[in-house]
């Protein structure tokens, strides 16, 4: 759920692709890497990371750590003003038949809209996030179809929760196509087991 300062009366706004998202994502990845030096990697994920993709004007970033507790990510993000989202679904998420721990942070008050996802590497949720991005980067035709679907969903949704419920079944189908693409393309997420960034 959004914090009070994130709530607007505009409903769900899905925008045409903005070229600035790529540079903003790269700059934020650099800043987060400096803020969480124990991170194995910081990735720009989600729709704003896909060239040409329509999206909400909210950057999704993923900080990958080897252990949520010992990484220090929660403390350093909080000290920089990021606010941990408390909802159960922002603390645990399901992928490949099991639950994976995570943390999600909102931006400091007054900053641009972002969601900072802190996930363990390797994990099923890391894989799904990178698969979504890399599949749609490689298949602009599917990216365009997904963008059109999201814009229609936003027109029908009364709020973010309704928007998510509309998207969920279609997202599962999209990810089935992504898994088939990964098999055909020989795609696999990069391994960060050695701690390389």
GULUM-370380 format. One record per residue (C-alpha): residue number from 1; chain; residue in three letters; x, y, z. Coordinates in Angstrom, 1 decimal, always signed. Layout:
! residues N
PT drenpa seba zalo     px     py     pz
PT    NUM    A  ALA      X      Y      Z
...
//
This chain:
! residues 197
PT drenpa seba zalo     px     py     pz
PT      1    A  UNK   +0.0   +0.0   +0.0
PT      2    A  UNK   +1.3   +3.5   -0.7
PT      3    A  UNK   +2.3   +5.8   +2.1
PT      4    A  UNK   +0.1   +8.9   +2.5
PT      5    A  UNK   +2.4  +11.2   +0.5
PT      6    A  UNK   +2.3   +8.7   -2.4
PT      7    A  UNK   -1.5   +8.8   -2.7
PT      8    A  UNK   -2.9  +10.8   -5.6
PT      9    A  UNK   -6.4  +11.3   -7.0
PT     10    A  UNK   -5.2  +10.6  -10.6
PT     11    A  UNK   -6.0   +6.9  -10.5
PT     12    A  UNK   -3.6   +4.5  -12.2
PT     13    A  UNK   -1.5   +6.4  -14.8
PT     14    A  UNK   +0.4   +4.3  -17.4
PT     15    A  UNK   +2.6   +6.5  -19.6
PT     16    A  UNK   +4.1   +6.0  -23.0
PT     17    A  UNK   +7.8   +5.1  -22.7
PT     18    A  UNK  +10.1   +7.9  -21.5
PT     19    A  UNK  +13.7   +7.9  -22.7
PT     20    A  UNK  +14.8   +9.4  -19.4
PT     21    A  UNK  +13.9   +6.2  -17.5
PT     22    A  UNK  +17.0   +4.4  -18.7
PT     23    A  UNK  +19.4   +7.2  -17.4
PT     24    A  UNK  +17.4   +7.6  -14.2
PT     25    A  UNK  +17.6   +3.8  -13.6
PT     26    A  UNK  +21.4   +3.8  -14.2
PT     27    A  UNK  +22.0   +6.7  -11.9
PT     28    A  UNK  +19.9   +5.2   -9.1
PT     29    A  UNK  +21.6   +1.9   -9.5
PT     30    A  UNK  +25.0   +3.6   -9.1
PT     31    A  UNK  +23.7   +5.5   -6.0
PT     32    A  UNK  +22.2   +2.3   -4.4
PT     33    A  UNK  +25.4   +0.4   -5.1
PT     34    A  UNK  +27.3   +3.0   -3.1
PT     35    A  UNK  +24.7   +3.0   -0.4
PT     36    A  UNK  +24.7   -0.8   +0.0
PT     37    A  UNK  +28.3   -1.8   -0.6
PT     38    A  UNK  +27.5   -5.4   +0.4
PT     39    A  UNK  +25.2   -5.8   -2.6
PT     40    A  UNK  +26.1   -8.4   -5.1
PT     41    A  UNK  +24.4   -6.3   -7.8
PT     42    A  UNK  +21.8   -3.6   -8.3
PT     43    A  UNK  +19.5   -4.0  -11.3
PT     44    A  UNK  +17.0   -1.7  -13.0
PT     45    A  UNK  +13.9   -4.0  -13.4
PT     46    A  UNK  +10.3   -3.7  -14.3
PT     47    A  UNK   +8.6   -2.0  -17.2
PT     48    A  UNK  +10.7   +1.2  -17.0
PT     49    A  UNK  +13.8   -0.9  -17.7
PT     50    A  UNK  +12.4   -2.0  -21.1
PT     51    A  UNK  +13.0   +0.3  -24.1
PT     52    A  UNK   +9.7   +1.3  -25.7
PT     53    A  UNK   +7.5   +0.0  -22.8
PT     54    A  UNK   +4.6   +1.9  -21.4
PT     55    A  UNK   +4.7   +2.1  -17.6
PT     56    A  UNK   +3.7   +3.9  -14.5
PT     57    A  UNK   +6.3   +6.6  -13.8
PT     58    A  UNK   +7.8   +4.6  -11.0
PT     59    A  UNK  +11.3   +3.0  -11.2
PT     60    A  UNK  +11.7   -0.5   -9.9
PT     61    A  UNK  +15.1   -1.3   -8.7
PT     62    A  UNK  +16.4   -4.6   -7.3
PT     63    A  UNK  +19.3   -4.9   -4.8
PT     64    A  UNK  +20.6   -8.4   -4.7
PT     65    A  UNK  +22.3   -9.6   -1.5
PT     66    A  UNK  +23.5  -13.0   -0.3
PT     67    A  UNK  +21.7  -12.7   +3.1
PT     68    A  UNK  +18.9  -10.2   +4.0
PT     69    A  UNK  +19.9  -10.0   +7.6
PT     70    A  UNK  +23.6   -9.6   +7.4
PT     71    A  UNK  +23.7   -7.3   +4.3
PT     72    A  UNK  +23.0   -4.1   +6.3
PT     73    A  UNK  +20.7   -3.0   +3.5
PT     74    A  UNK  +17.7   -2.3   +5.7
PT     75    A  UNK  +19.7   +0.0   +8.0
PT     76    A  UNK  +21.6   +1.9   +5.3
PT     77    A  UNK  +18.4   +2.4   +3.2
PT     78    A  UNK  +16.5   +3.6   +6.2
PT     79    A  UNK  +19.4   +6.0   +7.1
PT     80    A  UNK  +19.1   +7.5   +3.7
PT     81    A  UNK  +15.3   +8.1   +4.2
PT     82    A  UNK  +13.9   +5.1   +2.3
PT     83    A  UNK  +10.8   +3.7   +4.0
PT     84    A  UNK  +10.3   -0.1   +4.3
PT     85    A  UNK   +6.9   -1.2   +3.1
PT     86    A  UNK   +5.3   -3.3   +5.9
PT     87    A  UNK   +2.7   -5.4   +4.0
PT     88    A  UNK   +3.1   -9.2   +4.1
PT     89    A  UNK   +3.4   -9.4   +0.3
PT     90    A  UNK   +6.3   -6.9   +0.5
PT     91    A  UNK   +8.2   -9.3   +2.9
PT     92    A  UNK   +7.6  -12.7   +1.3
PT     93    A  UNK   +6.9  -13.6   -2.3
PT     94    A  UNK   +6.2  -16.9   -4.1
PT     95    A  UNK   +8.2  -18.2   -7.1
PT     96    A  UNK   +8.7  -21.7   -8.4
PT     97    A  UNK   +6.7  -23.3   -5.7
PT     98    A  UNK   +8.3  -21.8   -2.6
PT     99    A  UNK   +8.3  -18.6   -0.6
PT    100    A  UNK  +11.3  -16.2   -0.8
PT    101    A  UNK  +12.1  -13.5   +1.7
PT    102    A  UNK  +12.4   -9.9   +0.5
PT    103    A  UNK  +12.2   -6.3   +1.6
PT    104    A  UNK  +10.6   -3.4   -0.4
PT    105    A  UNK  +11.4   +0.3   +0.2
PT    106    A  UNK   +9.5   +3.4   -0.8
PT    107    A  UNK  +11.4   +6.6   -1.6
PT    108    A  UNK  +12.2   +9.3   +0.9
PT    109    A  UNK   +9.4  +11.8   +1.3
PT    110    A  UNK   +9.4  +14.1   -1.7
PT    111    A  UNK  +11.6  +12.0   -4.0
PT    112    A  UNK  +10.6  +10.6   -7.3
PT    113    A  UNK   +8.5   +7.4   -7.3
PT    114    A  UNK  +10.5   +4.3   -6.8
PT    115    A  UNK  +10.2   +0.8   -5.4
PT    116    A  UNK  +13.5   -0.7   -4.1
PT    117    A  UNK  +13.2   -4.5   -4.0
PT    118    A  UNK  +15.9   -6.2   -1.9
PT    119    A  UNK  +16.1   -9.9   -2.8
PT    120    A  UNK  +18.4  -12.8   -2.1
PT    121    A  UNK  +20.7  -14.1   -4.8
PT    122    A  UNK  +20.3  -16.7   -6.1
PT    123    A  UNK  +16.5  -16.9   -5.7
PT    124    A  UNK  +13.4  -17.7   -7.8
PT    125    A  UNK  +12.2  -14.1   -7.4
PT    126    A  UNK  +15.5  -12.7   -8.7
PT    127    A  UNK  +15.1  -15.0  -11.7
PT    128    A  UNK  +11.5  -14.0  -12.4
PT    129    A  UNK  +12.4  -10.3  -12.3
PT    130    A  UNK  +15.3  -10.6  -14.7
PT    131    A  UNK  +13.4  -13.0  -16.9
PT    132    A  UNK  +10.5  -10.6  -17.3
PT    133    A  UNK  +12.9   -7.8  -18.3
PT    134    A  UNK  +15.2   -9.7  -20.5
PT    135    A  UNK  +12.4  -11.5  -22.3
PT    136    A  UNK  +10.6   -8.3  -23.2
PT    137    A  UNK  +13.8   -6.5  -24.2
PT    138    A  UNK  +14.5   -9.4  -26.6
PT    139    A  UNK  +10.9   -9.6  -27.9
PT    140    A  UNK   +9.7   -6.0  -28.7
PT    141    A  UNK   +6.5   -7.5  -30.3
PT    142    A  UNK   +5.5   -9.0  -26.9
PT    143    A  UNK   +6.6   -5.8  -25.1
PT    144    A  UNK   +4.3   -3.8  -27.3
PT    145    A  UNK   +1.4   -6.2  -26.6
PT    146    A  UNK   +2.0   -6.1  -22.9
PT    147    A  UNK   +2.2   -2.3  -23.0
PT    148    A  UNK   -1.2   -2.1  -24.8
PT    149    A  UNK   -2.7   -4.5  -22.3
PT    150    A  UNK   -1.4   -2.4  -19.3
PT    151    A  UNK   -2.8   +0.8  -20.8
PT    152    A  UNK   -6.3   -0.8  -21.2
PT    153    A  UNK   -6.0   -2.2  -17.7
PT    154    A  UNK   -5.2   +1.2  -16.2
PT    155    A  UNK   -8.3   +2.7  -18.0
PT    156    A  UNK  -10.5   +0.0  -16.3
PT    157    A  UNK   -8.9   +0.1  -12.8
PT    158    A  UNK  -10.2   +2.2  -10.0
PT    159    A  UNK   -6.9   +1.9   -8.0
PT    160    A  UNK   -3.6   +0.1   -7.8
PT    161    A  UNK   -5.1   -3.0   -6.2
PT    162    A  UNK   -7.7   -3.4   -9.0
PT    163    A  UNK   -5.0   -2.8  -11.6
PT    164    A  UNK   -2.9   -5.6  -10.1
PT    165    A  UNK   -5.8   -8.0  -10.0
PT    166    A  UNK   -6.5   -7.3  -13.7
PT    167    A  UNK   -2.9   -7.8  -14.6
PT    168    A  UNK   -2.2  -11.0  -12.6
PT    169    A  UNK   -3.7  -13.7  -14.9
PT    170    A  UNK   -2.2  -12.1  -18.0
PT    171    A  UNK   +1.2  -11.8  -16.2
PT    172    A  UNK   +1.2  -15.5  -15.5
PT    173    A  UNK   +0.6  -16.2  -19.2
PT    174    A  UNK   +3.3  -13.8  -20.2
PT    175    A  UNK   +5.8  -15.5  -17.9
PT    176    A  UNK   +4.9  -18.9  -19.4
PT    177    A  UNK   +5.9  -17.4  -22.8
PT    178    A  UNK   +9.0  -16.0  -21.1
PT    179    A  UNK  +10.0  -19.4  -19.8
PT    180    A  UNK   +9.6  -20.9  -23.2
PT    181    A  UNK  +11.8  -18.1  -24.7
PT    182    A  UNK  +14.4  -18.7  -22.0
PT    183    A  UNK  +14.6  -22.4  -23.0
PT    184    A  UNK  +14.9  -21.6  -26.7
PT    185    A  UNK  +17.4  -18.8  -26.2
PT    186    A  UNK  +19.5  -20.6  -23.5
PT    187    A  UNK  +18.9  -17.6  -21.2
PT    188    A  UNK  +19.9  -17.8  -17.5
PT    189    A  UNK  +20.4  -15.0  -15.0
PT    190    A  UNK  +24.0  -14.1  -14.2
PT    191    A  UNK  +25.5  -15.8  -11.2
PT    192    A  UNK  +26.6  -13.5   -8.4
PT    193    A  UNK  +27.9  -16.3   -6.2
PT    194    A  UNK  +31.4  -14.9   -6.3
PT    195    A  UNK  +30.2  -11.5   -5.1
PT    196    A  UNK  +31.0   -9.8   -8.4
PT    197    A  UNK  +29.1   -6.6   -9.0
//
